[in-house]
Amino acid sequence: MAHWHDTMVDRPENDGAVYVTGWTISGLAVLGTIVAVWVLGI
């Protein structure tokens, strides 16, 4: 059998800071997009 790794299943335990930072940047990007669409749409 081939060995496979899924990033959602095999989360690295030692990269918590990188994981949180990535989600923070993603969240801010989504919020920025929503605010930009909202402001430009008015």
Backbone torsions as a table, in degrees:
resi	resn	phi	psi	omega
1	MET	NA	144.8	178.4
2	ALA	-81.3	141.7	176.7
3	HIS	-84.9	131.2	-179.9
4	TRP	-127.6	153.2	179.0
5	HIS	-132.3	129.9	176.8
6	ASP	-111.9	130.8	-177.1
7	THR	-66.7	-25.3	178.5
8	MET	-78.6	-26.9	-178.8
9	VAL	-91.7	-47.9	-177.5
10	ASP	-96.0	71.6	179.4
11	ARG	-75.9	133.2	177.8
12	PRO	-69.4	129.1	-177.9
13	GLU	-75.6	-29.3	-172.6
14	ASN	-92.3	-2.8	-178.6
15	ASP	-108.8	41.5	-178.4
16	GLY	-62.9	-39.0	-178.9
17	ALA	-66.3	-42.2	179.0
18	VAL	-65.9	-39.5	179.6
19	TYR	-62.9	-47.5	-180.0
20	VAL	-65.9	-40.9	178.9
21	THR	-61.9	-42.9	178.9
22	GLY	-61.8	-44.0	178.8
23	TRP	-68.3	-34.0	177.9
24	THR	-65.2	-45.9	178.8
25	ILE	-62.8	-42.1	178.8
26	SER	-62.9	-42.3	179.5
27	GLY	-64.1	-42.4	178.6
28	LEU	-65.9	-36.9	178.3
29	ALA	-64.8	-41.6	178.9
30	VAL	-65.7	-45.5	179.2
31	LEU	-63.3	-40.3	177.6
32	GLY	-62.1	-40.5	178.2
33	THR	-64.9	-43.5	-179.9
34	ILE	-62.8	-44.9	179.8
35	VAL	-64.9	-41.1	179.8
36	ALA	-62.6	-44.2	177.9
37	VAL	-63.8	-40.3	-178.9
38	TRP	-65.7	-44.6	-179.3
39	VAL	-67.9	-44.2	-179.2
40	LEU	-71.2	-22.7	-178.8
41	GLY	-81.0	-15.2	-178.6
42	ILE	-81.6	NA	NA
